[in-house]
Amino acid sequence: MSDDDLRLYPTPFVHRHYICLSLDHCKQKYGTRIFAPADLDKGWHGNRRNISFDNVRLPDTKSLKRLPPEATPDQFDSSGPWPRHFRER
């Protein structure tokens, strides 16, 4: 597939789930993962491999935005995006 074959979806995707629910959950989810060597050879999973959990800082729950389950993507408050991923804080 070439870049010419790629098309963007017309509206931004709203990420409506948490990657992890706590630091313990993060450690359980990512600390024990084993990735296929073929995937690693392709350069995949670089951001999930060898995570240093000493550097992981989850956001304070007060800073999280809430969206009712019945809300549509156009109702999501996209103001104030975080400049970095929680693993990079």
Gaussian input, Z-matrix of N, CA and C with variables (Angstrom, degrees):
# hf/3-21g

backbone

0 1
 N
 C     1     B1
 C     2     B2     1     A1
 N     3     B3     2     A2     1     D1
 C     4     B4     3     A3     2     D2
 C     5     B5     4     A4     3     D3
 N     6     B6     5     A5     4     D4
 C     7     B7     6     A6     5     D5
 C     8     B8     7     A7     6     D6
 N     9     B9     8     A8     7     D7
 C    10    B10     9     A9     8     D8
 C    11    B11    10    A10     9     D9
 N    12    B12    11    A11    10    D10
 C    13    B13    12    A12    11    D11
 C    14    B14    13    A13    12    D12
 N    15    B15    14    A14    13    D13
 C    16    B16    15    A15    14    D14
 C    17    B17    16    A16    15    D15
 N    18    B18    17    A17    16    D16
 C    19    B19    18    A18    17    D17
 C    20    B20    19    A19    18    D18
 N    21    B21    20    A20    19    D19
 C    22    B22    21    A21    20    D20
 C    23    B23    22    A22    21    D21
 N    24    B24    23    A23    22    D22
 C    25    B25    24    A24    23    D23
 C    26    B26    25    A25    24    D24
 N    27    B27    26    A26    25    D25
 C    28    B28    27    A27    26    D26
 C    29    B29    28    A28    27    D27
 N    30    B30    29    A29    28    D28
 C    31    B31    30    A30    29    D29
 C    32    B32    31    A31    30    D30
 N    33    B33    32    A32    31    D31
 C    34    B34    33    A33    32    D32
 C    35    B35    34    A34    33    D33
 N    36    B36    35    A35    34    D34
 C    37    B37    36    A36    35    D35
 C    38    B38    37    A37    36    D36
 N    39    B39    38    A38    37    D37
 C    40    B40    39    A39    38    D38
 C    41    B41    40    A40    39    D39
 N    42    B42    41    A41    40    D40
 C    43    B43    42    A42    41    D41
 C    44    B44    43    A43    42    D42
 N    45    B45    44    A44    43    D43
 C    46    B46    45    A45    44    D44
 C    47    B47    46    A46    45    D45
 N    48    B48    47    A47    46    D46
 C    49    B49    48    A48    47    D47
 C    50    B50    49    A49    48    D48
 N    51    B51    50    A50    49    D49
 C    52    B52    51    A51    50    D50
 C    53    B53    52    A52    51    D51
 N    54    B54    53    A53    52    D52
 C    55    B55    54    A54    53    D53
 C    56    B56    55    A55    54    D54
 N    57    B57    56    A56    55    D55
 C    58    B58    57    A57    56    D56
 C    59    B59    58    A58    57    D57
 N    60    B60    59    A59    58    D58
 C    61    B61    60    A60    59    D59
 C    62    B62    61    A61    60    D60
 N    63    B63    62    A62    61    D61
 C    64    B64    63    A63    62    D62
 C    65    B65    64    A64    63    D63
 N    66    B66    65    A65    64    D64
 C    67    B67    66    A66    65    D65
 C    68    B68    67    A67    66    D66
 N    69    B69    68    A68    67    D67
 C    70    B70    69    A69    68    D68
 C    71    B71    70    A70    69    D69
 N    72    B72    71    A71    70    D70
 C    73    B73    72    A72    71    D71
 C    74    B74    73    A73    72    D72
 N    75    B75    74    A74    73    D73
 C    76    B76    75    A75    74    D74
 C    77    B77    76    A76    75    D75
 N    78    B78    77    A77    76    D76
 C    79    B79    78    A78    77    D77
 C    80    B80    79    A79    78    D78
 N    81    B81    80    A80    79    D79
 C    82    B82    81    A81    80    D80
 C    83    B83    82    A82    81    D81
 N    84    B84    83    A83    82    D82
 C    85    B85    84    A84    83    D83
 C    86    B86    85    A85    84    D84
 N    87    B87    86    A86    85    D85
 C    88    B88    87    A87    86    D86
 C    89    B89    88    A88    87    D87
 N    90    B90    89    A89    88    D88
 C    91    B91    90    A90    89    D89
 C    92    B92    91    A91    90    D90
 N    93    B93    92    A92    91    D91
 C    94    B94    93    A93    92    D92
 C    95    B95    94    A94    93    D93
 N    96    B96    95    A95    94    D94
 C    97    B97    96    A96    95    D95
 C    98    B98    97    A97    96    D96
 N    99    B99    98    A98    97    D97
 C   100   B100    99    A99    98    D98
 C   101   B101   100   A100    99    D99
 N   102   B102   101   A101   100   D100
 C   103   B103   102   A102   101   D101
 C   104   B104   103   A103   102   D102
 N   105   B105   104   A104   103   D103
 C   106   B106   105   A105   104   D104
 C   107   B107   106   A106   105   D105
 N   108   B108   107   A107   106   D106
 C   109   B109   108   A108   107   D107
 C   110   B110   109   A109   108   D108
 N   111   B111   110   A110   109   D109
 C   112   B112   111   A111   110   D110
 C   113   B113   112   A112   111   D111
 N   114   B114   113   A113   112   D112
 C   115   B115   114   A114   113   D113
 C   116   B116   115   A115   114   D114
 N   117   B117   116   A116   115   D115
 C   118   B118   117   A117   116   D116
 C   119   B119   118   A118   117   D117
 N   120   B120   119   A119   118   D118
 C   121   B121   120   A120   119   D119
 C   122   B122   121   A121   120   D120
 N   123   B123   122   A122   121   D121
 C   124   B124   123   A123   122   D122
 C   125   B125   124   A124   123   D123
 N   126   B126   125   A125   124   D124
 C   127   B127   126   A126   125   D125
 C   128   B128   127   A127   126   D126
 N   129   B129   128   A128   127   D127
 C   130   B130   129   A129   128   D128
 C   131   B131   130   A130   129   D129
 N   132   B132   131   A131   130   D130
 C   133   B133   132   A132   131   D131
 C   134   B134   133   A133   132   D132
 N   135   B135   134   A134   133   D133
 C   136   B136   135   A135   134   D134
 C   137   B137   136   A136   135   D135
 N   138   B138   137   A137   136   D136
 C   139   B139   138   A138   137   D137
 C   140   B140   139   A139   138   D138
 N   141   B141   140   A140   139   D139
 C   142   B142   141   A141   140   D140
 C   143   B143   142   A142   141   D141
 N   144   B144   143   A143   142   D142
 C   145   B145   144   A144   143   D143
 C   146   B146   145   A145   144   D144
 N   147   B147   146   A146   145   D145
 C   148   B148   147   A147   146   D146
 C   149   B149   148   A148   147   D147
 N   150   B150   149   A149   148   D148
 C   151   B151   150   A150   149   D149
 C   152   B152   151   A151   150   D150
 N   153   B153   152   A152   151   D151
 C   154   B154   153   A153   152   D152
 C   155   B155   154   A154   153   D153
 N   156   B156   155   A155   154   D154
 C   157   B157   156   A156   155   D155
 C   158   B158   157   A157   156   D156
 N   159   B159   158   A158   157   D157
 C   160   B160   159   A159   158   D158
 C   161   B161   160   A160   159   D159
 N   162   B162   161   A161   160   D160
 C   163   B163   162   A162   161   D161
 C   164   B164   163   A163   162   D162
 N   165   B165   164   A164   163   D163
 C   166   B166   165   A165   164   D164
 C   167   B167   166   A166   165   D165
 N   168   B168   167   A167   166   D166
 C   169   B169   168   A168   167   D167
 C   170   B170   169   A169   168   D168
 N   171   B171   170   A170   169   D169
 C   172   B172   171   A171   170   D170
 C   173   B173   172   A172   171   D171
 N   174   B174   173   A173   172   D172
 C   175   B175   174   A174   173   D173
 C   176   B176   175   A175   174   D174
 N   177   B177   176   A176   175   D175
 C   178   B178   177   A177   176   D176
 C   179   B179   178   A178   177   D177
 N   180   B180   179   A179   178   D178
 C   181   B181   180   A180   179   D179
 C   182   B182   181   A181   180   D180
 N   183   B183   182   A182   181   D181
 C   184   B184   183   A183   182   D182
 C   185   B185   184   A184   183   D183
 N   186   B186   185   A185   184   D184
 C   187   B187   186   A186   185   D185
 C   188   B188   187   A187   186   D186
 N   189   B189   188   A188   187   D187
 C   190   B190   189   A189   188   D188
 C   191   B191   190   A190   189   D189
 N   192   B192   191   A191   190   D190
 C   193   B193   192   A192   191   D191
 C   194   B194   193   A193   192   D192
 N   195   B195   194   A194   193   D193
 C   196   B196   195   A195   194   D194
 C   197   B197   196   A196   195   D195
 N   198   B198   197   A197   196   D196
 C   199   B199   198   A198   197   D197
 C   200   B200   199   A199   198   D198
 N   201   B201   200   A200   199   D199
 C   202   B202   201   A201   200   D200
 C   203   B203   202   A202   201   D201
 N   204   B204   203   A203   202   D202
 C   205   B205   204   A204   203   D203
 C   206   B206   205   A205   204   D204
 N   207   B207   206   A206   205   D205
 C   208   B208   207   A207   206   D206
 C   209   B209   208   A208   207   D207
 N   210   B210   209   A209   208   D208
 C   211   B211   210   A210   209   D209
 C   212   B212   211   A211   210   D210
 N   213   B213   212   A212   211   D211
 C   214   B214   213   A213   212   D212
 C   215   B215   214   A214   213   D213
 N   216   B216   215   A215   214   D214
 C   217   B217   216   A216   215   D215
 C   218   B218   217   A217   216   D216
 N   219   B219   218   A218   217   D217
 C   220   B220   219   A219   218   D218
 C   221   B221   220   A220   219   D219
 N   222   B222   221   A221   220   D220
 C   223   B223   222   A222   221   D221
 C   224   B224   223   A223   222   D222
 N   225   B225   224   A224   223   D223
 C   226   B226   225   A225   224   D224
 C   227   B227   226   A226   225   D225
 N   228   B228   227   A227   226   D226
 C   229   B229   228   A228   227   D227
 C   230   B230   229   A229   228   D228
 N   231   B231   230   A230   229   D229
 C   232   B232   231   A231   230   D230
 C   233   B233   232   A232   231   D231
 N   234   B234   233   A233   232   D232
 C   235   B235   234   A234   233   D233
 C   236   B236   235   A235   234   D234
 N   237   B237   236   A236   235   D235
 C   238   B238   237   A237   236   D236
 C   239   B239   238   A238   237   D237
 N   240   B240   239   A239   238   D238
 C   241   B241   240   A240   239   D239
 C   242   B242   241   A241   240   D240
 N   243   B243   242   A242   241   D241
 C   244   B244   243   A243   242   D242
 C   245   B245   244   A244   243   D243
 N   246   B246   245   A245   244   D244
 C   247   B247   246   A246   245   D245
 C   248   B248   247   A247   246   D246
 N   249   B249   248   A248   247   D247
 C   250   B250   249   A249   248   D248
 C   251   B251   250   A250   249   D249
 N   252   B252   251   A251   250   D250
 C   253   B253   252   A252   251   D251
 C   254   B254   253   A253   252   D252
 N   255   B255   254   A254   253   D253
 C   256   B256   255   A255   254   D254
 C   257   B257   256   A256   255   D255
 N   258   B258   257   A257   256   D256
 C   259   B259   258   A258   257   D257
 C   260   B260   259   A259   258   D258
 N   261   B261   260   A260   259   D259
 C   262   B262   261   A261   260   D260
 C   263   B263   262   A262   261   D261
 N   264   B264   263   A263   262   D262
 C   265   B265   264   A264   263   D263
 C   266   B266   265   A265   264   D264

   B1=1.4516
   B2=1.5249
   B3=1.2935
   B4=1.4630
   B5=1.5270
   B6=1.3264
   B7=1.4657
   B8=1.5195
   B9=1.3203
   B10=1.4654
   B11=1.5301
   B12=1.3359
   B13=1.4644
   B14=1.5299
   B15=1.3251
   B16=1.4591
   B17=1.5217
   B18=1.3179
   B19=1.4640
   B20=1.5166
   B21=1.3118
   B22=1.4600
   B23=1.5101
   B24=1.3176
   B25=1.4543
   B26=1.5320
   B27=1.3214
   B28=1.4697
   B29=1.5273
   B30=1.3229
   B31=1.4670
   B32=1.5243
   B33=1.3352
   B34=1.4709
   B35=1.5259
   B36=1.3078
   B37=1.4590
   B38=1.5230
   B39=1.3022
   B40=1.4640
   B41=1.5289
   B42=1.3187
   B43=1.4694
   B44=1.5269
   B45=1.3215
   B46=1.4675
   B47=1.5227
   B48=1.2971
   B49=1.4578
   B50=1.5199
   B51=1.2995
   B52=1.4481
   B53=1.5161
   B54=1.3210
   B55=1.4565
   B56=1.5217
   B57=1.3169
   B58=1.4628
   B59=1.5314
   B60=1.3046
   B61=1.4571
   B62=1.5274
   B63=1.3281
   B64=1.4540
   B65=1.5261
   B66=1.3249
   B67=1.4579
   B68=1.5300
   B69=1.3297
   B70=1.4672
   B71=1.5219
   B72=1.3349
   B73=1.4605
   B74=1.5313
   B75=1.3330
   B76=1.4626
   B77=1.5308
   B78=1.3251
   B79=1.4665
   B80=1.5230
   B81=1.3260
   B82=1.4623
   B83=1.5283
   B84=1.3195
   B85=1.4581
   B86=1.5339
   B87=1.3320
   B88=1.4585
   B89=1.5256
   B90=1.3149
   B91=1.4547
   B92=1.5131
   B93=1.3229
   B94=1.4662
   B95=1.5321
   B96=1.3167
   B97=1.4619
   B98=1.5256
   B99=1.3073
   B100=1.4607
   B101=1.5229
   B102=1.3254
   B103=1.4548
   B104=1.5173
   B105=1.3034
   B106=1.4622
   B107=1.5296
   B108=1.3231
   B109=1.4705
   B110=1.5307
   B111=1.3276
   B112=1.4663
   B113=1.5261
   B114=1.3209
   B115=1.4685
   B116=1.5305
   B117=1.3209
   B118=1.4692
   B119=1.5219
   B120=1.3364
   B121=1.4656
   B122=1.5250
   B123=1.3338
   B124=1.4665
   B125=1.5364
   B126=1.3327
   B127=1.4556
   B128=1.5148
   B129=1.3156
   B130=1.4602
   B131=1.5337
   B132=1.3084
   B133=1.4734
   B134=1.5239
   B135=1.3082
   B136=1.4578
   B137=1.5140
   B138=1.3322
   B139=1.4618
   B140=1.5239
   B141=1.3143
   B142=1.4672
   B143=1.5232
   B144=1.3015
   B145=1.4601
   B146=1.5131
   B147=1.2833
   B148=1.4657
   B149=1.5302
   B150=1.3100
   B151=1.4556
   B152=1.5308
   B153=1.3069
   B154=1.4555
   B155=1.5296
   B156=1.3006
   B157=1.4565
   B158=1.5304
   B159=1.3320
   B160=1.4662
   B161=1.5237
   B162=1.3337
   B163=1.4659
   B164=1.5263
   B165=1.3159
   B166=1.4616
   B167=1.5244
   B168=1.3203
   B169=1.4651
   B170=1.5174
   B171=1.3049
   B172=1.4558
   B173=1.5192
   B174=1.3193
   B175=1.4649
   B176=1.5237
   B177=1.3044
   B178=1.4492
   B179=1.5282
   B180=1.3091
   B181=1.4711
   B182=1.5180
   B183=1.3276
   B184=1.4696
   B185=1.5213
   B186=1.3324
   B187=1.4652
   B188=1.5313
   B189=1.3250
   B190=1.4668
   B191=1.5217
   B192=1.3041
   B193=1.4686
   B194=1.5191
   B195=1.2897
   B196=1.4618
   B197=1.5251
   B198=1.3065
   B199=1.4611
   B200=1.5196
   B201=1.3115
   B202=1.4646
   B203=1.5356
   B204=1.3171
   B205=1.4687
   B206=1.5248
   B207=1.3260
   B208=1.4708
   B209=1.5291
   B210=1.3259
   B211=1.4614
   B212=1.5198
   B213=1.3022
   B214=1.4636
   B215=1.5215
   B216=1.3350
   B217=1.4657
   B218=1.5266
   B219=1.3236
   B220=1.4602
   B221=1.5346
   B222=1.3151
   B223=1.4605
   B224=1.5311
   B225=1.3120
   B226=1.4547
   B227=1.5247
   B228=1.3095
   B229=1.4598
   B230=1.5250
   B231=1.3096
   B232=1.4669
   B233=1.5261
   B234=1.3295
   B235=1.4648
   B236=1.5277
   B237=1.2930
   B238=1.4649
   B239=1.5116
   B240=1.3407
   B241=1.4708
   B242=1.5239
   B243=1.2950
   B244=1.4592
   B245=1.5231
   B246=1.3159
   B247=1.4565
   B248=1.5317
   B249=1.3331
   B250=1.4674
   B251=1.5147
   B252=1.3076
   B253=1.4586
   B254=1.5260
   B255=1.3220
   B256=1.4669
   B257=1.5182
   B258=1.3257
   B259=1.4703
   B260=1.5282
   B261=1.3302
   B262=1.4632
   B263=1.5273
   B264=1.3023
   B265=1.4673
   B266=1.5077
   A1=107.96
   A2=116.53
   A3=120.88
   A4=109.64
   A5=115.46
   A6=120.34
   A7=111.16
   A8=116.85
   A9=120.26
   A10=111.82
   A11=116.25
   A12=120.76
   A13=112.59
   A14=117.27
   A15=120.85
   A16=110.66
   A17=115.37
   A18=121.12
   A19=108.69
   A20=116.69
   A21=121.48
   A22=110.35
   A23=115.33
   A24=120.07
   A25=107.91
   A26=118.89
   A27=120.55
   A28=115.98
   A29=118.44
   A30=120.07
   A31=108.77
   A32=117.28
   A33=120.05
   A34=111.62
   A35=115.44
   A36=121.46
   A37=109.10
   A38=117.25
   A39=121.93
   A40=107.93
   A41=114.85
   A42=121.26
   A43=107.61
   A44=116.75
   A45=120.28
   A46=113.32
   A47=117.52
   A48=118.52
   A49=109.66
   A50=115.25
   A51=120.41
   A52=108.98
   A53=116.00
   A54=121.23
   A55=109.60
   A56=115.47
   A57=120.41
   A58=107.80
   A59=115.73
   A60=121.19
   A61=113.87
   A62=116.36
   A63=121.62
   A64=107.55
   A65=117.08
   A66=119.40
   A67=110.21
   A68=117.56
   A69=120.11
   A70=111.20
   A71=116.70
   A72=120.99
   A73=110.29
   A74=116.91
   A75=121.74
   A76=110.31
   A77=116.15
   A78=120.76
   A79=110.95
   A80=115.98
   A81=120.48
   A82=110.83
   A83=116.01
   A84=120.96
   A85=112.58
   A86=116.98
   A87=120.29
   A88=114.19
   A89=118.19
   A90=120.60
   A91=114.38
   A92=117.22
   A93=120.38
   A94=113.16
   A95=116.84
   A96=119.11
   A97=111.93
   A98=113.62
   A99=121.16
   A100=106.30
   A101=115.37
   A102=120.15
   A103=110.37
   A104=115.80
   A105=121.61
   A106=109.46
   A107=116.86
   A108=119.49
   A109=112.91
   A110=117.63
   A111=120.24
   A112=111.18
   A113=116.30
   A114=119.99
   A115=110.65
   A116=116.19
   A117=120.19
   A118=110.61
   A119=116.86
   A120=120.94
   A121=111.85
   A122=116.01
   A123=120.84
   A124=111.70
   A125=116.79
   A126=120.76
   A127=113.70
   A128=116.82
   A129=120.74
   A130=110.73
   A131=115.52
   A132=124.83
   A133=113.74
   A134=117.93
   A135=120.56
   A136=113.32
   A137=116.23
   A138=119.11
   A139=112.55
   A140=118.40
   A141=120.89
   A142=112.32
   A143=115.79
   A144=120.71
   A145=109.92
   A146=116.33
   A147=121.78
   A148=113.02
   A149=116.76
   A150=120.94
   A151=108.63
   A152=116.28
   A153=121.04
   A154=106.82
   A155=117.06
   A156=120.94
   A157=112.31
   A158=116.81
   A159=119.45
   A160=110.55
   A161=116.98
   A162=121.44
   A163=113.60
   A164=117.52
   A165=120.29
   A166=109.04
   A167=115.76
   A168=121.43
   A169=107.64
   A170=116.36
   A171=120.06
   A172=109.48
   A173=117.09
   A174=119.56
   A175=111.40
   A176=115.35
   A177=121.78
   A178=108.26
   A179=117.80
   A180=120.35
   A181=112.44
   A182=117.50
   A183=119.93
   A184=112.06
   A185=116.99
   A186=120.17
   A187=112.63
   A188=116.84
   A189=120.36
   A190=110.56
   A191=115.98
   A192=120.67
   A193=109.08
   A194=116.31
   A195=122.12
   A196=109.22
   A197=115.65
   A198=121.93
   A199=107.55
   A200=118.61
   A201=119.95
   A202=110.76
   A203=118.00
   A204=121.08
   A205=113.79
   A206=117.14
   A207=119.71
   A208=112.77
   A209=117.76
   A210=121.16
   A211=111.28
   A212=115.40
   A213=121.74
   A214=108.85
   A215=118.81
   A216=121.04
   A217=113.98
   A218=118.23
   A219=119.24
   A220=112.26
   A221=118.32
   A222=121.85
   A223=111.81
   A224=117.74
   A225=121.67
   A226=110.41
   A227=116.82
   A228=122.11
   A229=108.33
   A230=116.99
   A231=120.75
   A232=112.21
   A233=116.88
   A234=119.49
   A235=109.75
   A236=115.88
   A237=121.07
   A238=114.89
   A239=119.32
   A240=118.73
   A241=110.99
   A242=116.80
   A243=121.39
   A244=108.48
   A245=118.40
   A246=120.83
   A247=113.85
   A248=116.31
   A249=119.57
   A250=110.48
   A251=115.63
   A252=123.04
   A253=109.10
   A254=117.81
   A255=120.50
   A256=112.76
   A257=117.36
   A258=119.67
   A259=111.24
   A260=117.69
   A261=120.94
   A262=112.06
   A263=117.65
   A264=119.70
   A265=112.06
   D1=130.93
   D2=178.10
   D3=-97.64
   D4=167.09
   D5=177.60
   D6=-60.90
   D7=-28.04
   D8=179.12
   D9=-66.25
   D10=-22.26
   D11=-179.08
   D12=-85.05
   D13=-10.21
   D14=-176.40
   D15=-85.41
   D16=139.19
   D17=176.64
   D18=-132.62
   D19=141.80
   D20=177.71
   D21=-87.83
   D22=144.07
   D23=174.88
   D24=-66.55
   D25=142.99
   D26=-172.04
   D27=-66.00
   D28=-20.53
   D29=177.53
   D30=-126.92
   D31=148.55
   D32=-179.67
   D33=-61.84
   D34=145.03
   D35=177.35
   D36=-79.50
   D37=131.50
   D38=177.92
   D39=-95.10
   D40=118.20
   D41=179.25
   D42=-78.60
   D43=107.30
   D44=-172.46
   D45=-109.15
   D46=24.70
   D47=174.80
   D48=-142.06
   D49=160.59
   D50=179.20
   D51=-89.18
   D52=140.11
   D53=176.94
   D54=-65.88
   D55=-38.42
   D56=174.20
   D57=-150.51
   D58=158.94
   D59=-174.56
   D60=-99.86
   D61=-17.14
   D62=179.62
   D63=-162.99
   D64=170.06
   D65=177.73
   D66=-64.34
   D67=-38.33
   D68=176.86
   D69=-61.62
   D70=-41.87
   D71=178.64
   D72=-64.92
   D73=-39.19
   D74=178.28
   D75=-61.92
   D76=-45.12
   D77=178.97
   D78=-62.79
   D79=-42.34
   D80=179.95
   D81=-65.38
   D82=-42.05
   D83=-175.04
   D84=-73.76
   D85=-43.42
   D86=-173.71
   D87=-105.85
   D88=-23.43
   D89=-176.29
   D90=-73.17
   D91=-21.62
   D92=-176.94
   D93=-109.91
   D94=4.67
   D95=-176.91
   D96=-71.46
   D97=141.39
   D98=173.76
   D99=-119.03
   D100=125.24
   D101=-176.58
   D102=-101.87
   D103=146.78
   D104=179.97
   D105=-63.79
   D106=132.57
   D107=179.65
   D108=-54.80
   D109=-35.40
   D110=179.18
   D111=-64.03
   D112=-37.39
   D113=177.36
   D114=-67.26
   D115=-42.90
   D116=179.88
   D117=-64.04
   D118=-36.76
   D119=177.23
   D120=-62.88
   D121=-26.55
   D122=178.40
   D123=-83.80
   D124=-4.45
   D125=-179.59
   D126=87.89
   D127=10.85
   D128=-179.37
   D129=-78.54
   D130=159.14
   D131=172.73
   D132=68.06
   D133=14.54
   D134=-178.49
   D135=-58.11
   D136=-32.94
   D137=-178.90
   D138=-83.16
   D139=-6.00
   D140=-179.31
   D141=-114.03
   D142=-11.09
   D143=-179.84
   D144=-82.65
   D145=139.65
   D146=173.14
   D147=53.22
   D148=44.78
   D149=177.83
   D150=-67.05
   D151=132.32
   D152=173.60
   D153=-90.56
   D154=103.91
   D155=-176.30
   D156=-68.38
   D157=-14.93
   D158=174.46
   D159=-66.01
   D160=-25.27
   D161=-177.85
   D162=-96.54
   D163=-6.60
   D164=-178.80
   D165=-76.52
   D166=125.19
   D167=177.25
   D168=-126.30
   D169=106.64
   D170=179.20
   D171=-75.74
   D172=147.22
   D173=-179.87
   D174=-68.03
   D175=150.73
   D176=175.00
   D177=-64.10
   D178=137.03
   D179=-177.45
   D180=-58.64
   D181=-26.62
   D182=178.61
   D183=-67.94
   D184=-21.72
   D185=-178.47
   D186=-88.16
   D187=-5.80
   D188=-179.17
   D189=-82.54
   D190=143.76
   D191=178.21
   D192=-90.85
   D193=146.63
   D194=-179.19
   D195=-108.78
   D196=140.78
   D197=178.69
   D198=-135.03
   D199=122.63
   D200=179.54
   D201=-60.38
   D202=147.09
   D203=-178.29
   D204=-55.94
   D205=-30.84
   D206=-177.20
   D207=-86.15
   D208=-0.87
   D209=-177.71
   D210=-67.81
   D211=150.70
   D212=176.17
   D213=-98.21
   D214=158.46
   D215=-177.10
   D216=-54.58
   D217=-31.07
   D218=-179.02
   D219=-72.71
   D220=-9.84
   D221=178.77
   D222=-93.37
   D223=-3.45
   D224=-178.04
   D225=-74.83
   D226=134.27
   D227=178.24
   D228=-81.48
   D229=104.75
   D230=-177.69
   D231=-97.06
   D232=12.31
   D233=178.27
   D234=-74.31
   D235=152.72
   D236=175.94
   D237=63.88
   D238=49.98
   D239=178.53
   D240=-65.78
   D241=149.02
   D242=178.72
   D243=-76.90
   D244=135.40
   D245=-176.98
   D246=-76.42
   D247=-18.35
   D248=-178.65
   D249=-136.02
   D250=155.78
   D251=176.94
   D252=-72.13
   D253=153.92
   D254=-178.02
   D255=-58.65
   D256=-28.53
   D257=179.73
   D258=-71.84
   D259=-13.76
   D260=-175.45
   D261=-107.18
   D262=7.65
   D263=-177.28
   D264=-74.62

